[in-house]
């Protein structure tokens, strides 16, 4: 099995500007991510392109930037849901054994929970639990992505 070469993403962007044009908003997001006091989920996805499309269309994430290989393949995508970041990358099958999605659970705050739930449901998300109150008093609902990861979306205020 051939392992992909590792590259410094900043050097790659400088060496191949046509493959990764400069994007000031991407640099700004990178600075925000590095200065964040919170953990930042970094998901390895069997099909990163499909996951990216799913998270944008179904869960309402906004794409903030991409890092592409010299051949145009996705190396990393930076997404944001309201103010909460998410990074994703493709993963070689050896790194993501069958059922790995069940080992990760993600929690994201959303201001308009009912609208978010309606969007996800209408777009075909698997809803595990409809909107309701959780043990912490916040409203929440649970859904699964294409790789069966459990996502909990909740209101930031109780």
N, C-alpha and C positions, 0 to 999 in steps of 0.2 A: 504494500500500500504506500503510495506516495504522499508524504506530508507536505502541506503547503508551506512555502517559505515565509518566515516571519519578517516583517518590515516595520520600521518605525513609521507610524502614520504621518507624522509631520514631515519627515524626510521624503516620504512617498509623494505627499501633496506638492512639495517644492520641486521634486525631480520630474513629475509628470503632471503639470498643470492642466493639460487637456483632459486627463483622466479624472481629475478632481479639482475643478475650478475653485478659486478662493471664494469663500462665503463668510462674510463678517458675522452673520447671525450664527453660523456654525461655531466660529471661534468664540463668540459671546456665550453660547450654550456650553461649550467645552469649559470655559472659565467658571461658569455657574456650577457645572457638575463637580469640578474639582474643589470648589469652595463650599460645597454643600455640607451641612452637618448631618445629613440623613443618608442612610444606605441607598444605593441606586441599584435597582434590579438590572442585571445583565443576563438576558436570556439567550441560551444556545438553542436554536431551532433547527429541526431537521429540514424544513423548507422555509428559510428566512424570508424570501420574497412573498410567499403565501401568508406567512405570519404577519408581515408588515401590512399587507393589504387588509387582512382580517382585523388587526388592531385599529387601523384607521377607519375602515368602513363600519365595523360592528361595534367597537368599544369607543369610538370617537377620539382616538389619539390624533395628534397633529404631527406630521413628519417635520423635523427640524434640520436634518442633514443626513448625508450618506457618505460613506467612505467606500470607494470602488477600487477593485483590482485593476491592473493594467489591461486586463481583458474585458473589463466592464462588469465583472461580477460583484455582488454585494459582499463587502467585508464587515461592515457595521452600519447600523441605522440608529439614529437618535430620534426618539419620539417624546412627546410631552402630552399629558392629559391635565388640563388646567395648568397647575404649577408643578406637577409631579413628573419627573423624568423616567424614561425607560430606554435602555440600550438593548439591542439585539444583534445577534450574529449567526451566520450559518454554522452548523457543527458537523464535523465528520461523524458518521454513524457510530463509530467505535466509542465516541465520547457520550453519546446519548442512548443508553440501552433502552429496550422496550419497556414502557411504563414509567420512564423517568419523569414525565410530566407530572405524575402524581406526587413527586417529592417536593415540588415547588408550589407554594401558595402565595398569591400576591394580593395586597390590599391597597386600594387607591381611593382617595377622597374625591367626591364629585358634588358640586353645589346643587344640581338639579337631578336628584336621584331618580325620580319617576320618569323624567324625559330620557335619561340615560338608559334606564331599564327598557323603556318602550323601543328605543332605537335598536338596542342589542337584540331584543326579542324579534322585532320586525326583520332584522337582518339575518336571522336564523341562528343566533347563539343558543347554546344549550343552557337553559336556566336551571340551576340546582335548587335555588330558593328564591321566591319572589320577594319584593320589597316588604320589609317588616322591621321590627325593633330587635336589635341584638342585645346580648347580656350587658353591654356597656351603655345601653340607652340610646345609641345612635341608630338611625335607620340604615338599612343595608339590604343588598341582594347579592346572590352568588351566581356566577356563570362559569362555563368552561370554554377554553379556546380550542383550536383545532388539534392540539397535542394533549388535550385533557388536563391542562393546568387549571387549578381552581383559582378564580379571581373573585375577590370580595370588593364591591364598590359600596362606599358608605358616605354618609353626610359628615362633614367636618365638625359640625356642632351637634350637641345632644338635644 
